[in-house]
Amino acid sequence: MSPALVSQSVPVDLEAGLRRLGFEHFRPGQREAVEALLDVGRLLLVAPTGGGKSLTYQLPATLLPGVGLIISPLIALMTDQVQSLGERGVSATYLASTLGGDELRRRMAKLAEGAYDLVYIAPERLTFPGFRGLLSKLPLSLIAVDEAHCISEWGHDFRPEYLQIGELIRDLRPKRVMACTATATPVVRDEIIQRMGLPPDTPQLVRGFARPNLALRVAEPRKPRDRGVHVDSMLAEALGAPGSARGTAIVYAPTRKLTEQESNRLGGQGWRAAAYHAGLSGPQRTKVQKAFMADALDVVVATNAFGMGIDRSDVRAVVHMAPPGSIEAYYQEVGRAGRDGEPAFGLMLVSTQDIALRRRLLERDVDGMVPDKAIVEHKWGMFLELMRWAEGGSCRHDAILRYFGDDAETLAGCGLCDVCSSLSDEQEHDPEEITLVVRKALSGVARVHMRFGLQAAVKLLRGADDPRLTRTRLNETRTFGVLSDRNDEWITRLLRRCITAGWVDFYGQDHPVVLVTEQGQLVMKGQRPARILLPPDRAPIKSSGRSRSSGAVVPPPDTELDAEAEIVFAALREYRMERARADGVPPYVVASDRTLREIAMLRPKSHDELSQAHGIGPTKLERYGDELLEVVEDAS
């Protein structure tokens, strides 16, 4: 049963509270979030790293009677924010494993006395019965859960200790509950709401993913030792020479060993560099964090543990020496650059070895436990999305915004990323040639539209023998062989880039069929420019060849919905949350985002039509089919 979270408007002076916290104005979306939390009593806020999420729970907590409980896995964020609040006269503290026993008891005693406006805790603290008992006696003004995607098994950073939060909310029944995350995919948002025990109609605010000042680049070192050359070049461009005092940089390395090696290498070149990883002691990590915040370091070389909750505005570059696990993780980490709005850079290095390593890491046993196959395949799919983005020949900025569903902020080319910079060189990339080739490719997809898969379109464009083309007489069309001067591999890469650009998509699960999207139709007809890079005439980066469905390219989750489909999609998401709650399972067990989007676009009227949607096999058709069709009918 959901907790009673109905609230009333509270007469508070937001402007005075804002000034007390040291701010003159709200950032876009902050006032809306604060007012929603105060008026409705519950909120899921999705905003990128550095988007000002902290203020949206700090401000209400300082204005309302009682104490605000902030749950976060980031000790660095706790210490940084508690210090900042203290400097502004706000009484705040944190409880974490880094504190000694005596200090913990002292802070808990003061908490029981009502001495704090805010208290930050790590989720592990909820396992202590004594602490849970203390919370039950406190007048809580609100509970805010930061990094809330950690509660989702379908997210990119699931943490089992977060599963206790739903029970805590049910027991304490606070008047206001807020969840904050930088992970924006709808299935993760729905699972957050379901696991926290919040009503399905909990307001969800999604905003601010555009970072037009951030120049994103991808490079492929020919050899492992060439990574250092790329790092050096990026640091020279972003920071100048050692001692130039032009800001700082973060270099993410995939292993602890490499962080140490790269830190030593950069230190030998005169950079003030330090390594940061989980193998260091707590005091060592704290020393690096403080040096970074005090401008005593030019470069921190770290695993992905570094940077969460560290708010330094003049990071001029973030370099990934190997790709992280997903677009969500990548954009969270690279988003630590350029928070001051000034030009900044994000460079990701990719090699074949990195991709094979990622698969092995996903499949390895953890503490003797074999990972769940469905979770492995989901995370592998998330990683492949990042790889498609890396290889994609369209604007990197816009491709990420489409992935997060933030189409309103796309720029039809950011003008800063490596793809846009390359496209601006008309001597190297003739726009007319690109447009002609892309329109030919889309015409080939249009010929097999909703009938065959991607490879049939490849065969048609190359003019190759194929019984499907002969049977349907597609080999007699003018499109047959229009790209006969290219091989299968090159054409496949071109079509994948059209997928990343949002011009081509798929339907179906076991045998996906290809289609041209509404935006692709505009490009094909010459009504929209084909701003995309053609694949180079060289072998592409290859994955380990393992994916969820043999021979199928996993489609990107950026299918554009028309106004009617958006209404149906919203109704389907509400059904998914209610059914998942009733069955006691996570929302993704009922249906994925992609499945719901395809159902919303298809608007099926029968089981046969419903089965065409991705992920609807015989079992799900029998279990959910009638209810899904009823939802579609009611919402259409």
N, C-alpha and C positions, 0 to 999 in steps of 0.2 A: 504494500500500500504506500502511495506517495505521501511524503510529509506535508503537513499543512504549511504552505508557504505563501499564502495570500497576505499581501501587505497593503498599507495605505500610504499615500503621499505623506512625507514628513516635512514639516516646515523647517528647512535648514538653509543657511546662507552659503550657497556653493561658491560664490565669488570670494567671500572672505576666507573660506576654507582653502580655496586654491592659492590665495596669496600667502596663507600661513605655510603652505608646503613649498613656497618659493617660486610659484609660477604666476605669470600675468594673464595668460590665456590658455584655454583648452586647445589641444590638438584636434584635428578633424576626427569626429566620432566619439571623443572622450565624454563630452557632456551627454550625448545620447545614451551612452553605456551607463553612466552614473545615474541618470534619471530613470532608466529602465530598472536598474537594481533597486533603487529606492521605491519606485511606484509599484512594480510587479512583484518584487521579492525574489526573483531568480533570473539568471542570465548566463548565456554561453557567449563569450567574447572571443572571436578569432581575429587576430592581428599579427603581423609578422614581427620577428625579433626587432627590438628597438622601436616598436610602435606605440609605446606609452601605456601598456596594459596595467602596469603597477598602480598608476594614479587612480585607476577606476575602482580599485578596492581600498586604497589608502585613504582617499578623500572621504568616502562614506564612513569608514571606520573611525576617522578623527572627528566626524560631525555627530555621530550617533552615540547614545549612552551605551555603556558596556564595553566589551573587548572584542576586537576583530581577530579571528583565528585564520592565519594564512598557512596553508599546507604547500610545501615546496620541496623538491628533492635537491635544491641547489644551495648548499651552505654558503657559497661565495655570494649569492644573491642576498641571502638573509643578512650576512654581516654587513654588506655594502648598504642595503636599504635601512637597516636598523641604525647604522652610523649616520646616514643622511637624514633620517627622520629626527634623530637626537639633536643634530645641529640646528634643526628648525623648531626645537622645543616640543616635539611630539614624543611621548613616552612609549617606547617600543623595546622589545627584546626578542631573542631567539633561543630555542632549545635544540641542541644538536649534539651528536656524539663527540664532537671535538672539544666540548667543555668538560672540565673535571667534575667529579661527583659533588663536591662542596658547592661549586658555583651553580650547578644545576639545581640543587636543593634550595639555594638562596633565591634564584630567579623564580622557581615554582612557588615559594612562599610569598614573594611579592605579587606574583600573579593571583594567588588566592586572596590577597588583600585588596585587589582591584587597582594595582599601581600602574597598569599598562593600558594604553589605547589599542595597541596591536601586539600580537605575539606570533612569531614565525616558528613553525615546527617542520621537521622532516616526517614523512609518512610513517617511518619506522617507530616514531614516538607513540603511535596509536596502539602498538602492541602491548604497552605497559598498562595493566589494569588500574594502577594508582593514578596515572595521568588521565585515563578515561574518566575515572571517578571525579577528579578535580574539575574536568571540563563540564561534567553534568551539573556542577554547582555554580558555574560562572554565568553571568548575564551576557550572552554572546550577542554582539550587534550584527555579526555576519560570519559566514565561513566562506573563504575564497580558496579555490584550488588552482594553483599555478602549474603550468606544464601538464594540463589536464589530459592531454593525449596519452599520458603514461598509463591511464586506466583502461585503455583500449588494446585488446589483443590484436586488433587489426591495424593499429597505428605503427609508427616506425620506432617507438621507444617504450614498449610495454614494460611495466614494473609491477610485479605481483603484489607488493606492499600497498599499492594504490587501491586494491580491491576492498580494503577495509573502510574506505571513505564512505561508501554508500551506507554501510551499517551504522557508521557514526552519525550521518545525517538523519537516518531513520530514528536513531535513539534520542538525539538531542533536539530534533525538530526546530532548527533555528529559523528565525523570521526571514533571513535573507541568505541565499546561496549563490555563489558566482563561480564559474569555471572559466579559466583562461588558457588558450593554446595558440600556437602558431601553425598547427596542422589543420588544414581547411577542408579536407575531403568530407563530403556529407556522411558517409558511412561511419567515419570516426566520430563525427559530431553526434550522430544519433546514438552511438554506443556509449559515449561519455554521459549523455543525458539518461540513458537507460541504467547504466551501472551506478550512477549517483542517486537514482531513485527519484528523479525530477519528472514532472508531468511532460507529456509529449509536446505541449504547446509552449514550452519554455522558450522565451525569445532568443534568437540566435543572430548576433551582429557579426558580419564578416566585412572587413574593410582593409584598405591600405596596403596591398601587396606590391604596388608599383614602386620600383626603385630606379628611376630614370637616370640618376647620377652614377649608377654602378655599371661599369663596363665589364661584361662577362665574356670570358674566353675559354676555349678548350684547346689543348695541344696534345700531340701524341709523340712522346720521346721515342727515338729509334732504339735506344738501348737504356737499361736501367740507370747507368751512370750519367746519362744526359739529363736526368731530372734536375740535377744541380745547375745545369746551364740555364734551364728555364726559370728556376727560382732566382738565380742571380740577375737575369734580365728583368724579371718582374720587380724585384726590389730596387734595381737601379732606376727603373721608370717611375715607380711610385714614391720612393724615398730619396732618390739621389744617391749620394755616397754616405758611408758611415760618418756620423757626426753632423749631418746636415740639418737635423732637428725638423724634419718635415712630417712628423707623425710616426706611426708604428705599423707593424704588419704581423699577421698570424699565419704560420705555415702549419697545416695539418698533415701529419704523417700517419700511415696505417699501422705502424708497430712502435712499441716502446724503444726497441733497438734503433730504429731509423730516426726517432726523435733525438736521441742522444748523438747519433752520428752527424745528423744535419746541423744540430745546434753547435757541435764542436767545429764543423766545417765553416759555418758562417762566422763563428767567433774568431777563427783563424784569419778571416778576411777583414777583421776590424769591427764587425757589427757587435753591438751589445746584445747577445743572444742567450737564451736560456731554454732548457727543455722542461716539459710538463707532461706527466703521465701518471697513471694510477699506481705505478711501481714505486713512486717517491713517497716518502713519509708525509704525514699531514703538515708538519712544520715546514718541510721543504716546498710543498705545493703552495702553502700560504705565503712563503717568502717570494716565490715567483709572481703570484697574483699581486702582492703589494708592490713589487718592483714594476710590474706592468702598469698598474694604476698610477704610480708615482712618476711615470715617464723616465724610469731608470733603465728601460730596455727598448731596443729598436725592434727586436723580433722575438716572438715566442714560438718555438717549434713544439707542437703538442699533438697528442691524440685528441679524439673528439670530446674528451672530458673537459677541455679548457674552453672558457669563453661564456659558458652558460651563466647568465646573470651578471656578467661583467659589462658595465655600460661605459665604454670609453668612446668618445665621438670621433676621434681623429685617427682611427684605423684606416690606413690608406690602401691596404691590400690584404686579401685573404687568398692563400694559395693552398690547393689540395694536391698533395703529391700522389694521391690515388683517389679514385671516386669513393664517396661515402655510400650508404645503403639505399638512398632514395632521393627523389627530388625534394621531399619535405626536409630531410636532414641536410641536404646540400643548401637549400635556400635559407634555412635557419642559420647555418654556419657562415655562409658567404655574406649574409645580411648583417654581420657584425662590422663590415666595412662601410665607411661613408655615412655614418649616422648623422653627421653634421650637415649633410646635404651637399658637401663639396665632392668633386670628382674622386672616385675610388675604383679599385680593380678587383675582379675575382677571376682567378685562373685555376682551372682543373686539368690535371694531367691524367691521361688514360692510356693504358696498354693492355694487350691481350692477357698478360699474366694477371693483371688486377682482376679481370672479369672471372677467370677461372678460380682465383683465390676466393672471391666473394661467394661463389657457389659452395666451395668446400667449407667455408666458415659457417654458412647457413645450415649445412647438413651435419656438422660435428656435434657429438654429444656434449651436453653441458651438465657438469656435476653428475655424470653417469646416466643422465636422462636423454633418451632419444627425442629430438624435437618433433613436434606435431607436424605431420606431412602437409596439412592444409596451410598451416602458418608458414612453413618453409616455402611453399609454392607461391603464397601471397607475397612474401617478402622478396622472393626472386622476381616476381612480376614487377614489384615496385622498383627494384634495381634495374630491370630492363627498361623501365620508363626513363630512368636517368640516362641510360646508355643511348636510347633513341633520341633523347634531347641532346646529348653530346654529339651524336652524329648528324642530327637534323640540320638542314641547310636554311632554315628560316630564322628570323630574329629571335635570339635567345631570350630576351626580356619578354616578348609577347608570348612565346611558347610556354614559359613558366606561368604567366598570368592565365592563359587558357587552361592549363592543367588545374589551377586552383579555382577555376570558374569565374575569374575576375575579368571578364571580357570588356567591361566598361572602361577599364584603364589601359587597354592595349593601345599602341601607338602606330600600328602599321609600320613598325620599324623604329627601334630606339635610336639608331644612328651611332651607337657607341660600341656595341658588341663586335666580336671578330667577324660575324656573318654580315652585319650591316656595313662594316668598314670595307669588307671585301666587295660587297655588292655596289658600293659607291664608286669603285674603280671600273669605269665602263670599258677601258682598254683591255682589262683582264677578263671582265665578265660582261658580255654584251647583253643588255636587257632584252633586246628584241629576240636574240637567240634563245635566251632562257625562257621567255614567254612562249615562244613557238614550241620548244621541246616539252614544256610543262603542259601546254594545251593538248599536244599530241598524247601525252601520257594519260591525262584525265579523260580524253576521248576514248582511250582504250578501256579504262575502268568503266566508263559510262556504257560501253557496249556489253560488258558482262555484268552490269549493275544488278545486284540481288539474285544473280543466277549461279555464279561460280566464285572461287576464291582468288586470292592475289596472283597465284602462279598462272591461272588461266589468262589473266590480263597481261602478265609478262609474256606468255607465249604468243598472244595476239599481237602485241606491240612489236615483238621481234620477228613475227612471221614464221613461227615454228609449227611443225606438224603436231596436232593434238586432236584426239578423237572428239573431245567436247566441242571444239571449234568447228570441226567438220560436220558433226551431227546437227549443230544449230546454224550452220552456214555462215558463221562469223568469219570464216576464212575467205569469204567472198566480199567482205565489206572493204571500204576504202581505208579503214583504220589498220587492217591486217598488214603488218610489216612496216609501219611508219617509222619505227626505230630499229630497223634491221641492221643498222651499222653499229649497234651496241650489243653486248652480250647479256645473258640472263641476269648475272650478278649486278651489273651496272643499273639495269632497268629496275631490279628489285630495290636497290638502294634509293633510286629516284622516287619510287612509289612510297617507300618508307618516309622519305622527307616530305612527301605530300601528306602523309598521315600526321606527322608531327606538326605541319602547318595547319592542320584542321580541314583539309580539302578532301581527304579520303578516309573512310571508316569501314567497319565490319558489322555484320549481324551473324548470330548463330554461335554455337559452342563447339560441337563435335566437328562440324564442317562449315567454318565461317565463310560467308559470302561477302563480297566487297561491294562498296557503293561510293558514289560521289555525293558529298555533303552539299548543303545549300550554298556555303561559301565557295566550295569547289566548283559548283555550277557557274558562279559569277566569274571565276578565274577562267574557266574553260570557254566561256562566251566572250571573253575579252572585256568584261565590265569591271574587273578588279585586277590590279597588277599582280604579276607572279613574282613577288620578291622572295626568291629562294636561290640558294647556291646549288648548282648541279654537282653531282658526286664527282670526285677526282678520278682520274683514270689509273687507279691503283687498288690493291686489295683492301677491303674494309677491315676494321677491327672485328674479330669474330668472338662470339660467346662460346660457351661450352656445348652449345647445341641442344640444351635441355630446356624445355618450356612446358607450360601447362597442357598444351594440346599439340600433338605431333604435327609438324609442318605448318603450324599456324603462327602468324605474327600477332602478338597480344596488342589489341588496339588501345590507343590512349584514351583516358577518361575525360575527353573534352568535347563530346558531342554537343552541338548547339541545339537548344530546345526553343521551339516557338512559344508564344504566349499560352496557348492551350495546353501544350505539353508540360510547361512549367507548373500549371495548376494540377495536372494529373500526377506529376512527379512529387509534388508536395504532399498530395493525398496518399500516395504510395509509401512515402517515407513515414508518415504518421501511422499508417497501418503496420509497417514493419516494426516500429517501436512498440506498438501495442501488442502485436503477436509475439514479439521476442520477450516482452515482459510476462505475458501469459504463459509462455512455454519455459521461461527461466533460462533462456539462451541469449548469447550476444546477437545484435541485429544482423551481423553479416551471415549468420547461420540461416536466416530467413532468405535474404537476398542481398547481393552486392549493389553498389551504386550503379554500376554499368547495367546490371539487369533491370533495375528500376527505370533508368533512363531509356533503355530500349523499349520497355513496355510502354512508357509514356509516349514515345514517338510512334510506336506501332498502333497503340490504342486497340488491342485485340478484342474480338467479340466471341472467340471460341477457343477451346483448348488447343486446336491445331495452330491457330494464329499465335497464341501465347507461347507455344513451344518453340517458335522461331527466335525468341529473345535469348540472349546469352545467359547461360546458367540455369535455364529451365529444362531440366531433364524429367524423365518419368516420375521419379520420386517426388520432386518438388511440385510437379504438375498435379499429382494426386493429393499432396498435402496442402498446398496453398492455391491451387488453380482457381477453384470457384470463388474464393475470397478475393483474389487479385482481379479477376474479371469484374466482380461486383464493385470493387473500388474504382476501376477504370470507368465503368458505366456511370456511376454516381458522380464522378468528377468531370466527365466529358460534357 
